[in-house]
Every structure is written in C-alpha cells, then in structure tokens.
Amino acid sequence: MDSATLRPDVIILGGGLVGTTLSLALDAHGIASVVIDPADPAITLAPAFDGRASAVASASGRMLDAIGVGARLAGDGCAIAAIRVSDGLEPGRLDFVPDADDGALGTMYENRILRRALFEAASEARHVDLRMKTRATHVARSAAGVIATLDDGTIVSAPLLVAAEGRNSPTRDAAGIAVARWRYDHEAIVGAFHHERPHHGAAFEIFYPAGPFALLPLTDDDHGHRSAIVWTVAAGDAAGMMKLGDRGVLAEAEKRMGGFLGALSAPSPRASYPLGFHHAARVTAERLVLVGDAGHGIHPIAGQGLNLGFRDVATLAEVLVEGKRLGLDLGDAALLARYQRWRGADTLMVAMATDTLTRLFGVPGKAASAVRRFGISAVNAFPALKARFMAEARGEAGDLPKLLQGMRI
C-alpha cells in the first residue's frame, strides 16, 4: 500500500441512520471512520416528507444529545407523551403514561429530518470521512486487518470493518454468517395524514387480526394536526390498498380509528413493504461487526427497530473507545467478543418478544380477543409490570451503555 492509502480506525459500510450515528459516536471520542454508501444525498435528503417516520426512545435521544446531534433536531420532533394500546375498538385499553417528572417516552421524527441532521453533523465532523455515491468494490479481511477498494480507486485500510448495510447486508452474507429468517403474511403501509382533533402527543396501537394499526404523533404543520401511520394489512390486500385513492384510504383509516381524532384529511405519499423477521446467528466475525438491520430485523409492532440499532451503536462505541484507551487493536477478537456478549442476548430477547406479540394479537376470533383484553387489563392493574413495559419502550432496560445514559464514554 502506498502513502495515499486512507488509514482510519474503522471502515463503516452503510451511511444510513445507524451507520452515520456510529461514525458520530466514534468521532465524539476521537476515533476516525470512513463511511461508504452508494446513496445519492440529493435523493435521501429531499425536503418533501416521504411518509416515513421513526420513534426515537428517550435513551436513544440521550445518546443523540451526548454526541451533539440532539441540538440539530431541537423543535423538529414530537414528544411521545403516552402510548395507548387496545384490542380493536373494544372497551378497555392499556395506557402507558409516565409521571410528570419522568419526561416523554421518546420523540417522533420524520426520517428525512433525522437523515439531514446526521448527514450535516457527519459532513462537519473532524474524524468522519463521509463518502456518498461510493461503493466498495472489493473488501478483504484477514488477521492483519481490513483492506477495501472503492469504486473511485481509493484504497482504505483499517483494523475493523462495520457492516451497517441493512437487512440484505452483502458483507454479512459474504462472511458466511447464518441468519434465521421468516416472512409474515403481512405488509406495512406507512405514511401520514392530518386529523381534526389534537393527538396531545399520544401514540396509539390498535390491534386487529390482520395486524396492528399504529398512529404516531407528529408535529403540527400548516394543515393542522397530523400523525404518522404504520398500518399492517394482509399481504394479499396490500396491492389493493396501495391503489386506493386518498378518499378511500382516509375512509378505511377512519373505520379502524372509530373517529377518536375526528375527520381525516391531507394524506402524505404512502409506501408499503413486506414484513419479516431475521436474526443473525452472531454479530461478529474476523475483524467484522454487524450493527442495525444487518444483524437483526423485527416486526414494527413495538417501534423498536431503529432503537435496537442505536443500542448497537452505543455498545460498540463503548467497547471500541475503551479498547483504544487500553491500546488494543480495534479488531481484536476479545473486544469483538465483548460486543457479541453485550448485544446478543438483548437483540434476541426483543426480537422474540415482538414476534410473540405479533402472533398473539393476530389470532382471530372472539375467544382470542377476550384473552387479549384480559391480558391488557392485567398489565394495567399491576404498576410494577407496567413500569417494566415503559422501561422497555424508553430503551432503558438492561445493562445500558454510557451513551444511552446521556454520558460520554
């Protein structure tokens, strides 16, 4: 390798929400990364709302504050003040409402706002070399390190490779990492619409046999009050739903809501995607770490997909920062084993819990509905159990890395 070879501490393949956040978490502690992504920022940072939004749990929000991104998002998100769960429109529901001094459960952001804040922060970061519209044409991992050749001829050498390429990660597959996966017979329709009555920061999860109908609070705009939707439908119905005009979609949505937010109007563009589950047998290999959807993908039933990725980021950053302080090779097998132990159990537990909920609430029939309503009432009646669920929603359960506690490492 000649003197023109780039030599960061870490190569990150994938500059989405998780990969870019990792680069910034490392940058905040003096660890340099090159982030490689083929996407065109002119498309991913387009100013129009594309219908996609994400819930950032309160612990994830503390990490974004700690690495300097939170200030860029100030005023652009809607605080989640409560989560209300019901089995259809039947009587009885489960309300998760934090105490006044506990703060919000999280914050809803349009994905385009998250992408722009992270892109701008990474573009300005001292230790981040952000290379968009770029691909790695060849990557070689060995005991000696990682060497990547980019499509512009640049050579990048580092002790560690991070795959943040999403659920179809080619790097994971090339490493021979086995993945457990299955498809649900469902698709999710995502978008947003306006409604007559204010949501007061409440997120609603209404379960139907075809899947959950989730309403997620967004900030008001010039048209008034609005919420994002994640609408799960039977796979066979998805194409027909996507062909419906705006009036038809709003009419169907009003039926599922029972009118509790009043008349609906001004829907955003909609998109649909098939729902599935995947979980990598391990999240490390020789000089390789998986983060985000490259390692795990879950049903959106609990809104935890992005937050699982942020927990990967906080954990890996802590492992690498502490390793560097000890003078260790960042691709050292013992360091990567620590990441595997820390994240392996948590991701599997959350993945299986969401899968179980999906199957439980998808059982049709009056008897199954009665059992679900009994379960909802039981959780509502036990404050300790309810508090446990709220801790999970906040991303505060388990052995939390320092960044998720709002602290630098």
C-alpha positions as CSV (number, residue, x, y, z in Angstrom):
1,M,0.0,0.0,0.0
2,D,1.3,3.4,-0.9
3,S,1.2,6.6,1.2
4,A,-2.1,7.6,-0.5
5,T,-4.0,4.8,1.2
6,L,-6.5,6.0,3.8
7,R,-6.0,4.6,7.2
8,P,-8.9,5.3,9.5
9,D,-9.6,3.4,12.7
10,V,-12.9,1.9,11.4
11,I,-14.5,1.4,7.9
12,I,-18.3,1.6,8.0
13,L,-20.2,0.2,5.1
14,G,-23.6,2.0,5.1
15,G,-24.4,5.6,5.8
16,G,-28.0,5.3,6.9
17,L,-29.3,6.3,10.3
18,V,-27.4,3.7,12.2
19,G,-24.1,3.8,10.3
20,T,-23.9,7.6,10.4
21,T,-24.8,7.7,14.1
22,L,-22.0,5.3,14.8
23,S,-19.5,7.4,12.9
24,L,-20.5,10.4,15.1
25,A,-20.4,8.5,18.3
26,L,-16.8,7.4,17.5
27,D,-15.9,10.9,16.3
28,A,-17.0,12.4,19.7
29,H,-14.3,10.2,21.3
30,G,-11.5,10.8,18.7
31,I,-12.0,7.6,16.7
32,A,-11.8,8.1,12.9
33,S,-14.0,6.4,10.4
34,V,-14.6,6.3,6.7
35,V,-18.3,5.9,5.9
36,I,-19.1,4.4,2.5
37,D,-22.6,4.5,1.0
38,P,-23.9,4.4,-2.6
39,A,-26.9,6.6,-1.9
40,D,-27.3,10.0,-3.5
41,P,-27.8,12.7,-0.9
42,A,-29.9,14.7,-3.4
43,I,-32.5,11.9,-3.1
44,T,-32.2,10.9,0.6
45,L,-32.2,14.5,1.8
46,A,-35.1,15.7,-0.4
47,P,-37.1,18.3,1.6
48,A,-40.5,16.7,0.9
49,F,-42.0,14.3,3.5
50,D,-41.7,10.8,2.1
51,G,-44.2,9.2,4.6
52,R,-41.6,7.6,6.8
53,A,-41.1,8.5,10.5
54,S,-39.4,6.8,13.4
55,A,-39.8,6.8,17.2
56,V,-36.6,7.6,19.0
57,A,-36.8,6.2,22.5
58,S,-35.8,8.5,25.4
59,A,-32.5,6.6,25.9
60,S,-31.6,6.9,22.2
61,G,-32.4,10.6,22.5
62,R,-29.9,11.0,25.3
63,M,-27.2,9.4,23.1
64,L,-28.0,11.8,20.2
65,D,-27.7,14.7,22.7
66,A,-24.4,13.3,24.0
67,I,-22.8,13.1,20.6
68,G,-24.0,16.6,19.5
69,V,-26.9,15.7,17.2
70,G,-29.7,16.5,19.6
71,A,-29.3,20.2,19.2
72,R,-29.7,19.9,15.4
73,L,-33.1,18.2,16.0
74,A,-34.4,20.7,18.6
75,G,-38.0,21.6,17.8
76,D,-38.3,19.2,14.9
77,G,-39.8,16.2,16.7
78,C,-43.0,15.5,18.6
79,A,-42.6,14.2,22.2
80,I,-44.4,10.9,22.8
81,A,-46.4,11.7,26.0
82,A,-48.3,8.5,26.2
83,I,-48.8,5.1,24.5
84,R,-52.3,3.7,24.3
85,V,-52.9,0.0,23.4
86,S,-56.2,-1.6,22.6
87,D,-57.6,-4.7,21.0
88,G,-59.5,-3.3,18.1
89,L,-62.1,-0.7,19.3
90,E,-63.3,-3.0,22.1
91,P,-63.7,-1.5,25.6
92,G,-60.6,-1.5,27.8
93,R,-57.1,-0.3,26.9
94,L,-53.6,-0.1,28.3
95,D,-52.3,3.4,28.8
96,F,-48.6,4.0,29.3
97,V,-48.3,7.5,30.7
98,P,-45.1,8.5,32.5
99,D,-45.1,10.5,35.7
100,A,-44.8,14.3,35.1
101,D,-41.1,14.4,36.3
102,D,-40.1,11.4,34.1
103,G,-40.2,13.2,30.8
104,A,-41.5,11.8,27.5
105,L,-41.3,8.2,26.5
106,G,-39.5,9.2,23.3
107,T,-39.8,11.5,20.3
108,M,-41.3,11.0,16.8
109,Y,-39.2,12.4,13.9
110,E,-39.8,12.3,10.2
111,N,-36.9,10.2,8.8
112,R,-35.9,12.9,6.4
113,I,-35.2,15.2,9.4
114,L,-33.1,12.6,11.1
115,R,-31.2,11.9,7.9
116,R,-30.4,15.6,7.3
117,A,-29.3,16.2,10.9
118,L,-27.0,13.2,10.8
119,F,-25.6,14.0,7.4
120,E,-24.8,17.6,8.3
121,A,-23.2,16.6,11.5
122,A,-21.1,13.9,9.8
123,S,-20.1,16.3,7.0
124,E,-18.7,18.7,9.6
125,A,-17.2,16.1,11.9
126,R,-13.4,16.2,12.2
127,H,-12.9,12.4,12.4
128,V,-15.6,11.3,9.8
129,D,-14.8,10.9,6.1
130,L,-18.3,10.6,4.6
131,R,-18.2,9.1,1.1
132,M,-21.6,9.1,-0.5
133,K,-22.3,7.9,-4.1
134,T,-19.5,5.4,-3.5
135,R,-19.2,1.7,-3.3
136,A,-16.6,-0.7,-2.0
137,T,-15.8,-3.0,-5.0
138,H,-13.6,-5.3,-3.0
139,V,-13.1,-5.9,0.7
140,A,-10.5,-8.3,2.2
141,R,-10.4,-9.2,5.9
142,S,-7.5,-11.1,7.4
143,A,-5.7,-11.5,10.7
144,A,-3.6,-8.5,9.6
145,G,-6.5,-6.1,9.0
146,V,-9.1,-4.9,6.5
147,I,-8.4,-3.5,3.1
148,A,-11.2,-2.0,1.0
149,T,-11.0,-0.8,-2.6
150,L,-13.5,1.8,-3.5
151,D,-15.0,2.3,-7.0
152,D,-13.0,5.5,-7.4
153,G,-9.8,3.6,-6.9
154,T,-9.2,4.7,-3.3
155,I,-7.7,2.1,-1.0
156,V,-8.8,2.1,2.6
157,S,-7.0,0.2,5.3
158,A,-8.3,-0.2,8.9
159,P,-8.3,-2.7,11.8
160,L,-12.1,-3.1,11.8
161,L,-15.0,-3.3,9.3
162,V,-18.6,-2.5,10.4
163,A,-21.5,-3.6,8.3
164,A,-24.4,-1.2,8.5
165,E,-25.9,-2.0,5.2
166,G,-29.4,-3.0,6.3
167,R,-31.3,-6.3,6.3
168,N,-29.8,-7.5,2.9
169,S,-26.2,-6.9,4.0
170,P,-23.9,-8.4,1.4
171,T,-21.0,-8.2,3.8
172,R,-22.8,-10.4,6.4
173,D,-23.6,-12.9,3.7
174,A,-20.0,-12.9,2.3
175,A,-18.8,-13.6,5.9
176,G,-20.9,-16.8,5.9
177,I,-22.9,-15.7,9.0
178,A,-26.1,-17.7,9.2
179,V,-29.4,-15.9,9.5
180,A,-32.7,-17.1,10.9
181,R,-35.5,-15.5,8.9
182,W,-39.1,-15.8,8.1
183,R,-41.8,-13.7,6.4
184,Y,-45.1,-12.7,8.0
185,D,-48.1,-12.9,5.7
186,H,-48.4,-9.1,6.2
187,E,-47.3,-5.9,4.6
188,A,-46.9,-2.5,6.3
189,I,-48.3,0.7,4.7
190,V,-46.6,3.8,6.0
191,G,-47.5,7.4,5.6
192,A,-49.2,10.2,7.5
193,F,-52.4,12.2,7.5
194,H,-54.0,15.2,9.2
195,H,-56.8,14.9,11.7
196,E,-59.4,17.3,13.2
197,R,-58.5,16.8,16.9
198,P,-55.1,17.1,18.5
199,H,-53.3,13.9,19.5
200,H,-51.8,15.5,22.6
201,G,-48.6,13.6,22.0
202,A,-50.3,10.2,22.3
203,A,-49.2,7.2,20.2
204,F,-52.0,4.6,19.6
205,E,-51.5,0.9,18.8
206,I,-54.8,-0.7,17.8
207,F,-54.6,-4.4,17.2
208,Y,-56.7,-6.2,14.6
209,P,-56.4,-9.8,13.4
210,A,-54.8,-8.6,10.2
211,G,-52.2,-6.7,12.2
212,P,-51.7,-3.6,14.3
213,F,-52.8,-0.1,13.2
214,A,-50.4,2.3,14.7
215,L,-50.8,6.1,14.9
216,L,-47.7,8.0,15.9
217,P,-47.8,11.7,16.8
218,L,-46.0,14.2,14.5
219,T,-45.6,18.0,14.9
220,D,-48.4,20.1,13.5
221,D,-47.8,21.8,10.2
222,D,-49.7,24.4,8.0
223,H,-52.5,21.9,7.5
224,G,-53.0,21.3,11.2
225,H,-52.7,18.2,13.5
226,R,-51.1,15.1,12.0
227,S,-49.9,11.6,12.8
228,A,-47.8,9.0,11.0
229,I,-49.3,5.6,10.4
230,V,-47.8,2.1,10.3
231,W,-50.8,0.1,9.0
232,T,-50.3,-3.7,8.9
233,V,-52.5,-5.4,6.3
234,A,-52.7,-9.0,5.0
235,A,-50.2,-9.4,2.2
236,G,-52.9,-10.2,-0.3
237,D,-54.7,-6.9,0.4
238,A,-51.6,-4.6,0.3
239,A,-51.6,-4.0,-3.5
240,G,-55.3,-3.1,-3.5
241,M,-54.8,-0.8,-0.5
242,M,-52.0,1.0,-2.3
243,K,-54.2,1.5,-5.4
244,L,-56.9,3.2,-3.3
245,G,-57.2,7.0,-3.8
246,D,-56.8,9.4,-0.9
247,R,-60.5,9.4,-0.1
248,G,-60.7,5.6,0.0
249,V,-57.6,5.4,2.3
250,L,-58.9,8.0,4.7
251,A,-62.3,6.3,4.8
252,E,-60.6,2.9,5.7
253,A,-58.4,4.6,8.3
254,E,-61.4,6.3,9.9
255,K,-63.1,2.9,10.3
256,R,-60.1,1.5,12.1
257,M,-59.9,4.5,14.4
258,G,-63.5,4.9,15.3
259,G,-63.3,8.6,14.8
260,F,-61.5,9.4,18.0
261,L,-59.3,12.0,16.3
262,G,-62.1,13.4,14.2
263,A,-62.2,13.7,10.4
264,L,-59.0,12.8,8.5
265,S,-57.5,14.8,5.6
266,A,-54.5,15.7,3.5
267,P,-52.7,12.3,3.5
268,S,-49.0,12.1,2.6
269,P,-47.4,9.9,0.0
270,R,-47.7,6.2,1.0
271,A,-45.3,3.3,0.7
272,S,-45.6,-0.4,1.5
273,Y,-43.1,-3.1,2.4
274,P,-43.3,-6.8,3.3
275,L,-42.8,-7.6,7.0
276,G,-40.4,-10.3,8.1
277,F,-38.1,-11.4,10.9
278,H,-34.4,-12.0,10.7
279,H,-31.7,-12.6,13.3
280,A,-28.0,-13.3,12.6
281,A,-26.6,-16.2,14.5
282,R,-23.7,-13.9,15.5
283,V,-22.9,-10.3,15.1
284,T,-19.1,-10.6,14.7
285,A,-16.6,-12.4,12.6
286,E,-12.9,-11.9,11.9
287,R,-12.4,-8.1,12.1
288,L,-16.1,-7.6,11.3
289,V,-19.1,-6.3,13.4
290,L,-22.8,-6.1,12.3
291,V,-25.0,-3.2,13.5
292,G,-28.6,-2.3,12.9
293,D,-30.7,-4.3,10.4
294,A,-27.6,-6.1,9.2
295,G,-27.8,-8.1,12.4
296,H,-31.5,-8.1,13.3
297,G,-34.8,-7.2,11.8
298,I,-38.1,-7.2,13.7
299,H,-41.8,-6.5,13.2
300,P,-42.6,-2.8,13.7
301,I,-45.2,-3.8,16.3
302,A,-43.3,-2.0,19.2
303,G,-41.5,0.6,17.2
304,Q,-38.1,-0.7,18.4
305,G,-36.2,-1.4,15.2
306,L,-34.2,1.8,14.9
307,N,-33.7,1.9,18.7
308,L,-32.2,-1.6,18.6
309,G,-29.7,-0.2,16.0
310,F,-29.0,2.8,18.3
311,R,-28.3,0.4,21.2
312,D,-25.8,-1.4,18.9
313,V,-24.1,1.9,18.2
314,A,-23.9,2.8,21.9
315,T,-22.5,-0.6,22.8
316,L,-20.0,-0.8,20.0
317,A,-18.8,2.7,20.6
318,E,-18.1,2.0,24.3
319,V,-16.3,-1.3,23.5
320,L,-14.1,0.4,20.9
321,V,-13.4,3.6,22.9
322,E,-12.4,1.6,26.0
323,G,-10.3,-0.7,23.8
324,K,-8.4,2.2,22.2
325,R,-7.7,3.7,25.6
326,L,-6.1,0.4,26.6
327,G,-4.0,0.4,23.4
328,L,-5.7,-2.6,21.9
329,D,-6.1,-3.4,18.2
330,L,-9.8,-2.3,17.4
331,G,-10.3,-5.6,15.5
332,D,-9.1,-7.7,18.5
333,A,-11.1,-10.8,18.9
334,A,-11.6,-10.2,22.6
335,L,-13.1,-6.8,22.0
336,L,-15.5,-8.1,19.4
337,A,-16.5,-11.0,21.8
338,R,-17.4,-8.4,24.4
339,Y,-19.7,-6.7,21.8
340,Q,-21.2,-10.1,20.9
341,R,-22.0,-10.9,24.5
342,W,-23.4,-7.5,25.3
343,R,-25.7,-7.3,22.3
344,G,-26.5,-10.9,21.5
345,A,-28.9,-11.6,24.4
346,D,-30.7,-8.3,24.2
347,T,-31.4,-8.3,20.5
348,L,-32.7,-11.9,20.6
349,M,-35.0,-11.2,23.6
350,V,-36.5,-8.1,21.9
351,A,-36.8,-9.9,18.6
352,M,-38.6,-12.9,20.1
353,A,-40.9,-10.7,22.3
354,T,-42.1,-8.7,19.2
355,D,-42.6,-12.0,17.3
356,T,-44.7,-13.4,20.1
357,L,-46.8,-10.3,20.3
358,T,-47.3,-10.3,16.6
359,R,-48.6,-13.9,16.6
360,L,-50.7,-13.4,19.8
361,F,-52.5,-10.4,18.6
362,G,-53.0,-11.9,15.1
363,V,-55.1,-14.8,16.4
364,P,-58.7,-14.3,15.1
365,G,-61.9,-15.0,17.0
366,K,-63.9,-13.7,20.0
367,A,-62.2,-16.0,22.4
368,A,-58.7,-14.9,21.4
369,S,-59.9,-11.2,21.6
370,A,-61.2,-11.8,25.1
371,V,-57.9,-13.3,26.2
372,R,-56.0,-10.3,24.8
373,R,-58.3,-7.9,26.6
374,F,-57.8,-9.8,29.8
375,G,-54.0,-9.5,29.4
376,I,-54.3,-5.8,28.7
377,S,-56.4,-5.3,31.8
378,A,-53.9,-7.4,33.9
379,V,-50.9,-5.3,32.9
380,N,-52.9,-2.1,33.6
381,A,-53.7,-3.4,37.1
382,F,-50.0,-4.0,38.1
383,P,-47.9,-0.9,38.3
384,A,-44.6,-2.8,38.5
385,L,-45.3,-4.7,35.3
386,K,-46.5,-1.6,33.6
387,A,-43.3,0.2,34.7
388,R,-41.3,-2.6,33.2
389,F,-43.0,-2.2,29.8
390,M,-42.4,1.6,29.9
391,A,-38.7,1.0,30.6
392,E,-38.5,-1.2,27.5
393,A,-40.3,1.5,25.5
394,R,-37.9,4.1,26.7
395,G,-34.9,1.8,25.8
396,E,-33.8,1.9,29.5
397,A,-34.0,-1.8,30.4
398,G,-30.9,-4.0,30.8
399,D,-27.2,-3.1,31.0
400,L,-27.2,0.3,29.4
401,P,-24.0,1.7,27.7
402,K,-22.9,5.1,28.9
403,L,-24.2,6.9,25.8
404,L,-27.7,5.7,26.4
405,Q,-27.4,7.2,29.9
406,G,-26.5,10.5,28.3
407,M,-22.9,10.3,29.3
408,R,-19.7,10.4,27.3
409,I,-17.6,7.2,27.5
